[in-house]
Amino acid sequence: MTISVILGPRLQTVASFVPEGAKLGDIGTDHAYLPIALYEAHRIYKAVAIDVHEGPYQSALSAVKGRYLEDFIEVRLGDGLKPLMSGEVDVLTLAGMGGRTMLEILSARPDVVNSLTDLIVQPQGAEGAVRLALLENGWRLKAERLVEEENRLYVVMAYSKETGWDEAELLKKENEWNQRLQPLLEQGLILDTEFSSLVHMLVWHFGPLVLENRSDLLNSYLNEYRSMLSRRLEQMKKSKSIEIEAKLKEVCAELALVEGIRTWQ
């Protein structure tokens, strides 16, 4: 069979985490390129491709029919997991949507989620909230990887019910960063009352496993965040509000911690 779909780096990374022989549910499928590519590569057994919007649904339907894959990839119109029956798929992929939206989709159908073995997500925003919520719900983090596409950075996370790092193990990694960044506290760059909460927020925003991989993409990720904080700081300095002083100190502390993470060896 000739492979007819070439995925970009972001969806290639999502695809790389899908277990062999999966019964895949692809939520927010758009053109259904992910399930098509996986089926044509003989990586999945079957798929259900779902999109809530009529336009992408029709595009997916056309893409699947044009490749004569209707017997293997079923395209459905619907909101989140609502078109799925419990046990119909064992792996879910959700890519290219907001992290809070992902959590709402998953929480709306616990019966479907409980029947899964694996979950692969690529949130756009609220990454820390996604990580913590999934771990609190018993998922184990198998891997997370940064990927660059069209000069933008994305993070893809793979979760499993059986293998990977559980919440307690990853909280130990957060504690390691508390220890590594302790010198900043001792130097008086950060208040003791805000140190732990800021470290917690940053570790889960960037990702405990992403931070362990000292890659060029991680440096770019940290630099982007540092630039965002610097811009925010400059805007805040223009304010004449009395209440802004405490927030200024917090952003300065956050900047110091990001720099500490960036330069840690």
DORO-255950 format. One record per residue: residue in three letters; x, y, z of N, C-alpha, C, O in turn. Coordinates in pm, whole numbers, padded with zeros to 5 digits, always signed. Atoms other than C-alpha are relative to their C-alpha. Example, Ala and Ser with C-alpha at 12.3 -4.5 7.8 and 13.67 -1.06 7.14 Angstrom:
<rs>
ALA+00089-00119+00000+01230-00450+00780+00090+00120+00000+00194+00118+00066
SER-00082-00119-00006+01367-00106+00714-00077+00109+00073-00026+00220+00090
</rs>
This chain:
<rs>
MET+00084-00120+00000+00000+00000+00000+00088+00126+00000+00179+00138+00082
THR-00075-00125+00007+00136+00342-00098-00045+00093+00113-00164+00116+00132
ILE+00033-00093-00108+00154+00580+00198-00033+00136-00061+00050+00195-00130
SER+00048-00120+00069-00048+00886+00093+00002+00125+00087-00022+00235+00038
VAL+00002-00114-00091-00018+01109+00400+00136+00016+00065+00192-00079+00119
ILE-00124-00031-00070+00294+01277+00531-00033+00099+00111-00082+00208+00085
LEU+00031-00084-00115+00256+01420+00879+00111+00101+00027+00228+00074-00002
GLY-00099-00096-00047+00428+01732+01007+00065-00048+00129+00019-00147+00187
PRO-00073+00045-00121+00671+01707+01303-00089-00017+00123-00068-00109+00202
ARG+00086+00006-00119+00397+01769+01562-00081-00130+00000-00079-00204+00098
LEU+00080+00122+00006+00165+01490+01447+00086-00125-00016+00045-00233+00026
GLN-00093+00113+00003+00463+01265+01369+00035-00043+00142+00043-00163+00172
THR-00034+00031-00139+00553+01289+01736-00117-00066+00071-00099-00163+00144
VAL+00120+00064-00056+00196+01212+01842-00008-00145-00048-00029-00236+00032
ALA+00011+00134+00058+00194+00913+01604+00104-00095+00058+00076-00214+00076
SER-00107+00087-00049+00524+00782+01742-00033-00062+00135+00024-00165+00172
PHE+00036+00050-00133+00363+00731+02085-00121-00095-00003-00154-00155+00099
VAL+00116+00087+00008+00060+00535+01959+00047-00146-00003+00125-00185-00089
PRO-00044+00139-00005+00103+00168+02056-00042-00080-00124-00146-00055-00184
GLU+00028+00088+00115+00117-00095+01781-00132-00075+00022-00159-00124+00132
GLY+00124+00076-00005-00220-00254+01703-00113+00068+00073-00211+00003+00109
ALA+00101-00073-00078-00422+00016+01876-00133+00009-00074-00139+00013-00197
LYS+00131-00044+00048-00793+00073+01834-00009+00147+00040-00034+00180+00157
LEU-00026-00141-00027-00755+00448+01805-00126+00085-00008-00209+00069-00098
GLY+00097-00107+00008-00992+00731+01885+00075+00131-00014+00149+00170+00076
ASP-00069-00127+00025-00865+01058+01734-00101+00112+00012-00190+00127-00072
ILE+00098-00104-00033-01050+01354+01885+00048+00134-00054+00162+00175-00031
GLY-00041-00123+00069-01049+01680+01689+00086-00036-00120+00193+00021-00140
THR-00082+00066+00103-00928+01483+01387+00035+00089-00117+00133+00063-00187
ASP-00021-00090+00113-00951+01768+01133-00011-00078-00132-00121-00118-00168
HIS+00004+00072+00128-00856+01596+00801+00018-00152+00016+00024-00224-00083
ALA-00021+00143-00028-00810+01255+00970+00137-00049-00048+00156-00168-00071
TYR-00131+00040+00051-00446+01259+00857+00075-00091+00098+00148-00181+00056
LEU-00070+00083-00097-00320+01107+01183-00045-00146-00009+00039-00234-00026
PRO+00040+00140+00012-00536+00790+01173+00030-00060-00138+00062-00179-00148
ILE-00033+00052+00133-00483+00759+00796+00146-00041-00007+00178-00151-00054
ALA-00144+00031+00004-00105+00775+00831+00033-00123+00084+00112-00207+00042
LEU-00027+00114-00088-00107+00528+01120-00052-00130-00060+00013-00234-00050
TYR+00053+00123+00059-00330+00280+00938+00083-00041-00122+00114-00159-00139
GLU-00079+00032+00120-00132+00303+00613+00139-00051+00035+00201-00122-00045
ALA-00130+00051-00046+00186+00237+00812-00015-00131+00078+00082-00183+00134
HIS+00029+00127-00070+00018-00076+00962+00029+00010+00150+00071-00088+00212
ARG-00028-00021-00143+00051+00072+01310-00124-00021+00086-00112-00054+00204
ILE+00123+00014-00078-00314+00057+01418-00092-00102-00065-00083-00130-00184
TYR+00095+00100+00047-00591-00200+01388-00120+00067-00068-00166+00024-00174
LYS+00112-00077+00055-00872+00050+01329-00002+00135+00070+00075+00158+00163
ALA+00009-00132-00064-00971+00406+01417-00141+00056-00013-00215+00025-00106
VAL+00119-00085+00008-01265+00630+01493+00051+00144+00004+00115+00186+00101
ALA-00047-00138+00012-01196+00987+01380-00118+00093+00025-00220+00084-00043
ILE+00113-00083-00045-01413+01253+01548+00035+00148-00009+00144+00190+00029
ASP-00015-00146-00005-01458+01625+01494-00136+00062+00027-00239+00013-00020
VAL+00124-00066-00040-01717+01861+01637-00052+00096-00108-00169+00134-00106
HIS+00038-00099+00101-01720+02096+01336-00029-00066-00134+00040-00159-00176
GLU+00045+00059+00126-01897+02020+01009+00109+00002-00107+00128-00097-00178
GLY-00103-00012+00104-01614+02146+00784+00110-00105+00013+00132-00180-00082
PRO-00103+00104-00019-01333+01931+00931-00057-00142-00011+00010-00231-00063
TYR+00064+00132+00012-01576+01637+00958-00013-00041-00147+00020-00154-00183
GLN+00015+00030+00142-01650+01657+00585+00137-00021-00065+00152-00108-00152
SER-00136+00018+00054-01277+01696+00508+00054-00138+00036+00113-00206-00048
ALA-00046+00132-00044-01199+01385+00714-00072-00110-00075-00011-00208-00118
LEU+00081+00098+00072-01482+01193+00550+00051-00017-00143+00065-00128-00193
SER-00050+00002+00137-01354+01287+00205+00138-00066-00008+00165-00143-00101
ALA-00135+00057+00001-00994+01196+00294-00003-00151+00018+00072-00223-00048
VAL+00010+00144-00026-01093+00854+00425-00061-00072-00120-00011-00176-00163
LYS+00065+00063+00116-01328+00773+00136+00091+00002-00122+00094-00093-00200
GLY-00090-00011+00114-01073+00894-00118+00111-00103+00000+00172-00130-00103
ARG-00103+00104-00012-00832+00630+00011-00060-00139+00021+00012-00236+00045
TYR+00073+00126-00014-01097+00356+00036+00028-00067+00136+00050-00188+00144
LEU-00030+00050-00135-01041+00321+00411-00122+00000+00092-00109-00008+00214
GLU+00121-00009-00082-01405+00338+00526-00019-00121+00090-00080-00110+00196
ASP+00016+00121-00082-01388-00020+00657+00092-00001+00121+00075-00083+00211
PHE-00102+00002-00105-01097+00068+00885+00002+00129+00084+00042+00127+00200
ILE+00005-00128-00071-01142+00436+00979-00141+00056-00013-00185+00091-00122
GLU+00136-00054-00001-01489+00553+01078+00004+00146+00043+00060+00178+00148
VAL+00003-00143-00029-01546+00929+01073-00135+00036+00059-00239+00003+00003
ARG+00125-00037-00068-01804+01071+01315+00000+00149+00034+00103+00207+00068
LEU+00020-00139-00038-01941+01417+01378-00053+00003+00143-00153-00062+00174
GLY+00049-00006-00137-01976+01502+01745+00096+00072+00091+00208+00104+00053
ASP-00073-00077-00099-01853+01675+02056+00084-00092+00088+00030-00173+00163
GLY-00089+00075-00087-01548+01521+02223-00016-00150-00010-00007-00207-00119
LEU+00012+00145-00007-01600+01163+02335-00145-00048-00012-00171-00168-00005
LYS+00142+00038+00002-01979+01169+02303-00033-00102-00110-00119-00188-00087
PRO+00032+00099+00103-01980+00972+01973+00058-00139+00027+00030-00232-00049
LEU-00065+00129-00029-01779+00687+02134-00079-00081+00102-00143-00026+00192
MET+00052+00091-00101-01903+00384+02322+00116-00048+00087+00230-00057+00040
SER-00102+00051-00091-01713+00256+02625+00059-00130-00055-00016-00221-00092
GLY-00067+00119+00047-01454-00003+02517+00018-00007-00151+00080-00100-00201
GLU-00009+00003+00146-01481+00085+02147+00143+00027-00048+00186-00027-00149
VAL-00141-00027+00031-01125+00223+02141+00081-00022+00127+00028-00016+00238
ASP-00085+00017-00118-00829+00158+02369+00109+00107+00011+00179+00114+00111
VAL-00099-00109-00001-00608+00456+02277-00068+00126-00052-00142+00122-00150
LEU+00052-00130+00045-00702+00823+02248+00114+00093-00035+00218+00095+00032
THR-00090-00111+00030-00517+01106+02077-00081+00128-00004-00188+00134-00065
LEU+00059-00133+00004-00604+01471+02136+00114+00098-00025+00205+00110+00057
ALA-00110-00089+00037-00385+01727+01961-00054+00131-00055-00156+00136-00123
GLY+00030-00129+00060-00396+02094+01878-00117+00074+00058-00176+00159-00008
MET+00108-00074-00066-00656+02211+02128+00048+00045+00138+00150-00003+00188
GLY-00038-00051-00131-00642+02397+02458-00001-00108+00106-00084-00200+00102
GLY-00009+00100-00106-00543+02200+02764-00126-00010+00084-00167-00121+00120
ARG+00124+00002-00081-00854+02301+02961-00112-00070-00078-00192-00143-00020
THR+00100+00067+00083-01072+02189+02669+00020-00151+00003-00077-00226+00012
MET-00030+00143-00008-00896+01851+02672-00053-00061+00130-00116-00167+00129
LEU+00045+00052-00131-00968+01805+03042-00152-00006+00008-00207-00099+00066
GLU+00147+00002+00003-01335+01896+02989-00050-00117-00083-00146-00185-00045
ILE+00039+00111+00086-01360+01643+02707+00015-00133+00073-00074-00217+00068
LEU-00027+00126-00069-01205+01366+02917-00092-00019+00120-00138-00130+00146
SER+00083+00012-00121-01406+01442+03231-00147-00025-00033-00221-00075+00051
ALA+00140+00016+00038-01735+01434+03038-00039-00146-00023-00157-00180-00016
ARG+00031+00141+00027-01706+01060+02960+00097-00092+00075+00181-00156+00013
PRO-00090+00086-00077-01531+00875+03246-00010-00147-00039+00087-00221-00024
ASP+00015+00140+00041-01671+00545+03116+00091-00033-00118+00152-00140-00122
VAL-00089+00019+00114-01481+00584+02788+00145+00006+00045+00226-00079+00006
VAL-00138-00017-00046-01165+00706+02960+00047-00120+00082+00162-00163+00071
ASN-00037+00115-00083-01170+00417+03208+00027-00126-00081+00092-00219-00032
SER-00022+00118+00084-01170+00168+02919+00127+00011-00084+00159-00080-00160
LEU-00121-00022+00080-00848+00311+02769+00122-00062+00066+00125-00084+00187
THR-00131+00041-00052-00495+00179+02805+00103+00111-00015+00196+00122+00065
ASP-00099-00105+00028-00310+00479+02658-00070+00128-00045-00179+00126-00100
LEU+00052-00132+00031-00364+00850+02609+00116+00087-00046+00215+00101+00026
ILE-00105-00088+00052-00154+01083+02393-00061+00137-00024-00160+00150-00096
VAL+00056-00135+00009-00212+01457+02421+00107+00100-00043+00225+00086-00010
GLN-00086-00113+00038-00063+01770+02267-00081+00127+00026-00143+00182-00064
PRO+00079-00119-00036-00220+02061+02456+00066+00129-00049+00188+00138-00062
GLN-00050-00133+00034-00188+02421+02348-00046+00095+00110-00150+00161+00100
GLY+00034-00078-00118-00187+02599+02682-00043-00091+00114-00090-00202+00091
ALA+00038+00071-00123-00251+02486+03041+00068-00137+00010+00010-00233+00060
GLU-00072+00128-00003+00014+02214+03007+00016-00053+00142+00001-00173+00165
GLY-00016+00043-00138+00077+02206+03381-00128-00056+00057-00125-00157+00128
ALA+00130+00048-00049-00293+02165+03458-00031-00138-00058-00085-00223+00012
VAL+00024+00130+00064-00315+01876+03210+00083-00108+00068+00031-00214+00104
ARG-00088+00099-00063-00015+01696+03360-00053-00039+00138-00068-00158+00168
LEU+00040+00028-00138-00136+01727+03718-00136-00069+00006-00154-00161+00086
ALA+00133+00061-00003-00499+01639+03644+00005-00146-00043-00060-00230+00019
LEU-00007+00139+00047-00411+01324+03450+00069-00090+00103+00027-00203+00125
LEU-00069+00078-00103-00167+01207+03717-00091-00024+00121-00093-00133+00177
GLU+00092+00013-00114-00423+01273+03991-00111-00101-00028-00170-00159+00063
ASN+00104+00096+00039-00666+01055+03795+00058-00138-00030-00009-00222-00092
GLY-00057+00134+00009-00428+00759+03799+00079-00032-00124+00131-00143-00136
TRP-00082+00023+00118-00254+00799+03464+00148+00006+00037+00187+00075+00132
ARG-00145-00001-00017+00121+00735+03444+00063+00064-00124+00024+00033-00237
LEU-00064-00071+00110+00344+00959+03232+00114-00085-00056+00217-00104+00009
LYS-00102+00084+00063+00541+00739+02991+00113+00086-00058+00231+00054-00043
ALA-00100-00084+00067+00716+01018+02801-00064+00133-00034-00186+00144-00047
GLU+00045-00128+00055+00692+01380+02699+00115+00057-00081+00231+00046-00043
ARG-00105-00042+00094+00876+01540+02412-00035+00135-00061-00149+00159-00102
LEU+00016-00126+00070+00924+01889+02275+00019-00022-00149+00101-00104-00191
VAL-00014+00008+00145+00881+01933+01901-00021+00139-00058-00102+00217-00008
GLU+00011-00130+00066+00922+02232+01671-00065-00017-00136-00029-00106-00213
GLU+00065+00001+00131+00696+02301+01375-00035+00143-00037-00102+00214+00037
GLU+00026-00136+00051+00682+02622+01171+00035+00105+00105-00042+00198+00131
ASN-00057-00096-00097+00893+02806+01432-00081+00012+00128-00069+00111+00201
ARG+00071+00005-00127+00660+02712+01716+00036-00128+00073+00060-00232+00012
LEU-00032+00115-00082+00731+02478+02004-00128-00060+00060-00216+00012+00107
TYR+00113+00073-00057+00483+02214+02119+00054-00112+00088+00168-00155+00073
VAL-00038+00116-00081+00493+01942+02381-00104-00109-00017-00225-00084-00010
VAL+00087+00117+00015+00351+01594+02327+00024-00090+00121+00139-00118+00156
MET-00009+00083-00121+00276+01376+02632-00069-00133-00025-00178-00138-00082
ALA+00058+00135+00013+00213+01001+02636-00025-00057+00138+00066-00064+00221
TYR+00040+00057-00129+00024+00845+02928-00048-00143-00017-00097-00182-00124
SER+00043+00140+00001-00051+00484+03015-00061-00035+00136-00030+00028+00237
LYS+00056+00047-00126-00253+00302+03277+00100-00089+00075+00095-00099+00197
GLU-00085+00104-00060+00022+00044+03338+00146+00039+00016+00209-00001+00115
THR-00144-00027-00004+00369+00185+03265+00026+00150+00001-00056+00230-00044
GLY-00039-00140-00005+00551+00513+03323+00014+00050+00143+00008-00027+00238
TRP-00021-00065-00129+00605+00758+03607-00135+00035+00062-00220+00096-00004
ASP+00124-00039-00067+00326+00794+03862+00018+00135+00068+00126+00193+00066
GLU-00001-00134-00060+00238+01112+04051+00106+00012+00110+00178+00112+00114
ALA-00096-00006-00110+00451+01031+04358+00143+00006-00051+00225+00079+00003
GLU-00136+00002+00056+00759+00958+04147+00035+00134-00064+00149+00180-00054
LEU-00026-00128+00064+00724+01282+03953+00007+00114+00100+00077+00213+00077
LEU-00013-00100-00106+00672+01484+04270+00140-00002+00061+00188+00100+00110
LYS-00140+00007-00045+01016+01359+04373+00090+00081-00092+00187+00142-00047
LYS-00078-00081+00095+01152+01520+04057-00021+00149+00028+00072+00228+00015
GLU+00024-00139-00038+00985+01845+04160+00085+00036+00122+00144+00144+00127
ASN-00080-00024-00119+01156+01815+04497+00148+00016-00034+00219+00094+00029
GLU-00139-00014+00044+01490+01770+04319+00026+00142-00051+00133+00198-00026
TRP-00017-00137+00047+01435+02106+04149-00005+00100+00115+00061+00204+00109
ASN-00004-00084-00120+01357+02260+04486+00142+00006+00057+00190+00112+00097
GLN-00136+00007-00053+01700+02143+04600+00099+00070-00093+00187+00143-00046
ARG-00093-00059+00096+01879+02251+04282-00007+00152-00001+00095+00220-00019
LEU+00019-00145+00007+01733+02602+04294+00011+00069+00135-00007+00190+00145
GLN-00013-00053-00137+01785+02647+04669+00097+00117+00010+00070+00211+00086
PRO-00093-00114-00009+02089+02877+04616-00064+00135-00031-00022+00237+00024
LEU+00068-00126+00032+01857+03141+04464-00076+00053+00121-00085+00174+00143
LEU+00070-00038-00123+01658+03139+04786+00100+00054+00101+00074+00155+00168
GLU-00103-00041-00097+01974+03166+04995+00061+00134-00037+00108+00208+00050
GLN-00055-00129+00045+02090+03462+04783-00100+00114+00017-00067+00230-00009
GLY+00100-00103-00023+01769+03646+04868-00069+00048-00126-00136+00152-00124
LEU+00065-00040+00125+01650+03660+04506-00149-00032-00001-00224+00023-00082
ILE+00139+00044-00006+01321+03495+04601-00042-00008+00146+00036-00051+00231
LEU+00052+00012-00136+01106+03515+04912-00030-00145+00033-00074-00221-00053
ASP+00024+00137-00044+01075+03195+05112-00147-00039-00018-00178-00154-00048
THR+00144+00028+00008+00694+03225+05103-00046-00033-00141-00150-00097-00157
GLU+00042+00025+00138+00682+03209+04721+00086-00102-00073+00052-00144-00183
PHE-00096+00086+00067+00977+02982+04642-00063-00133-00044-00060-00166-00163
SER+00051+00134+00030+00807+02640+04660-00115+00004-00101-00122-00080-00191
SER+00115-00007+00091+00487+02749+04484+00044+00035-00142-00012-00016-00239
LEU-00049-00036+00133+00681+02908+04196+00076-00117-00065+00061-00141-00185
VAL-00070+00118+00054+00907+02602+04155-00102-00103-00047-00088-00160-00155
HIS+00107+00095+00036+00597+02382+04153-00065+00039-00132-00081-00044-00222
MET+00066-00047+00122+00429+02594+03887+00089-00018-00123+00041-00063-00228
LEU-00091+00006+00114+00738+02604+03662+00032-00144-00041+00035-00176-00159
VAL-00032+00140+00032+00825+02234+03687-00115-00065-00076-00092-00140-00171
TRP+00113+00063+00066+00473+02133+03587-00038+00070-00129-00099+00008-00217
HIS+00021-00069+00128+00448+02400+03317+00093-00056-00107+00049-00091-00216
PHE-00097+00047+00098+00768+02290+03143-00001-00152-00015+00027-00205-00123
GLY+00006+00146+00004+00729+01922+03233+00119-00063+00069+00234-00037+00032
PRO-00111+00060-00075+00935+01715+03479+00091-00086-00086+00211-00093-00060
LEU-00086+00082+00087+01057+01480+03205+00065+00084-00109+00178+00056-00149
VAL-00061-00092+00097+01114+01759+02951+00122+00066+00060+00224+00081-00007
LEU-00111-00069-00067+01338+01933+03206+00121-00091+00019+00234-00042+00031
GLU-00112+00093-00015+01548+01617+03242+00080-00013-00129+00196-00055-00127
ASN-00067+00012+00130+01634+01629+02871+00056+00136-00040-00017+00220-00093
ARG-00062-00131+00024+01879+01916+02833+00029+00019-00148+00144+00009-00192
SER-00012-00009+00145+01814+01971+02463+00000+00146-00045-00029+00237+00032
ASP+00007-00134+00057+01841+02271+02233-00143+00052+00000-00167+00171+00021
LEU+00140-00042-00001+01462+02275+02211-00042+00046+00140-00122+00139+00154
LEU+00030-00044-00137+01442+02299+02591+00055+00139+00023-00012+00224+00082
ASN-00057-00135-00015+01676+02599+02583-00087+00103-00069-00110+00212-00015
SER+00089-00092+00072+01451+02761+02322-00130+00022+00077-00182+00133+00085
TYR+00123-00005-00077+01144+02679+02533+00015+00091+00121-00072+00174+00149
LEU-00028-00083-00117+01298+02837+02842+00023+00146-00040-00022+00238+00028
ASN-00026-00137+00046+01418+03140+02646-00128+00071-00042-00144+00190-00016
GLU+00129-00058+00037+01070+03196+02503-00076+00046+00124-00132+00156+00128
TYR+00072-00032-00123+00922+03189+02851+00066+00120+00071-00003+00208+00123
ARG-00073-00110-00062+01193+03420+02984-00030+00132-00072-00047+00236-00008
SER+00031-00121+00077+01126+03669+02702-00141+00049+00031-00165+00169+00041
MET+00138-00037-00033+00753+03659+02780-00005+00070+00136-00075+00170+00152
LEU-00003-00062-00133+00824+03738+03148+00065+00138-00005+00020+00230+00063
SER-00068-00129+00012+01062+04020+03052-00093+00105-00060-00096+00220-00015
ARG+00096-00093+00060+00796+04179+02830-00107+00039+00102-00145+00156+00112
ARG+00100-00028-00102+00541+04147+03109+00056+00096+00105-00014+00187+00150
LEU-00064-00085-00100+00785+04307+03352+00008+00144-00047-00019+00237+00029
GLU-00011-00135+00055+00841+04606+03122-00136+00069-00003-00146+00188+00025
GLN+00135-00057+00001+00466+04657+03085-00044+00038+00140-00106+00143+00160
MET+00040-00025-00139+00413+04636+03461+00071+00122+00057+00014+00195+00138
LYS-00077-00115-00051+00683+04894+03527-00060+00133-00043-00037+00237+00020
LYS+00064-00122+00048+00480+05145+03329-00125+00035+00081-00176+00147+00074
SER+00121-00022-00078+00187+05105+03566+00028+00087+00122+00135+00078+00182
LYS-00014-00085-00117+00132+05361+03841-00079-00057+00118-00092+00009+00222
SER+00081+00063-00104-00080+05120+04048+00085-00036+00121+00196-00088+00105
ILE-00071+00034-00124+00025+05077+04413+00008-00151+00016+00106-00203+00069
GLU+00007+00146-00018-00078+04710+04403+00098-00076-00089+00117-00196-00070
ILE-00083+00070+00097+00166+04634+04121+00133-00046+00059+00198-00135+00004
GLU-00133+00028-00055+00474+04621+04347+00017-00148+00037+00121-00207+00006
ALA-00010+00141-00039+00403+04273+04487+00008-00090-00123+00082-00188-00124
LYS-00002+00080+00122+00336+04138+04138+00134+00013-00072+00183-00083-00131
LEU-00132-00021+00060+00661+04292+04012+00103-00092+00064+00185-00152-00005
LYS-00095+00085-00072+00854+04105+04280-00018-00147-00038+00079-00222-00051
GLU+00027+00140+00036+00683+03779+04188+00053-00033-00139+00110-00140-00161
VAL-00050+00023+00136+00766+03815+03818+00153-00002-00001+00212-00083-00072
CYS-00146+00001-00012+01128+03899+03906+00049-00133+00057+00150-00188+00012
ALA-00036+00130-00059+01141+03586+04123-00015-00112-00102+00068-00202-00110
GLU+00023+00102+00103+00995+03378+03840+00110+00004-00105+00158-00100-00151
LEU-00111-00015+00095+01256+03518+03602+00128-00061+00053+00201-00128-00020
ALA-00121+00055-00061+01533+03426+03844-00003-00153+00000+00100-00217-00023
LEU+00012+00146+00000+01401+03069+03870+00015-00058-00140+00080-00161-00157
VAL-00014+00048+00138+01370+03027+03493+00146+00005-00042+00196-00087-00108
GLU-00143-00010+00032+01728+03148+03458+00078-00108+00073+00172-00165+00018
GLY-00065+00107-00075+01831+02904+03730-00019-00136-00065+00074-00216-00070
ILE+00027+00126+00071+01664+02616+03545+00081-00006-00128+00137-00110-00163
ARG-00068-00005+00129+01819+02727+03218+00149-00027+00012+00209-00093-00072
THR-00146+00011-00016+02174+02741+03351+00044-00119+00085+00164-00143+00101
TRP-00038+00113-00086+02159+02436+03579+00065-00111-00081+00017-00146-00188
GLN-00070+00112+00066+02401+02158+03484+00002-00119+00093+00055-00224+00058
</rs>
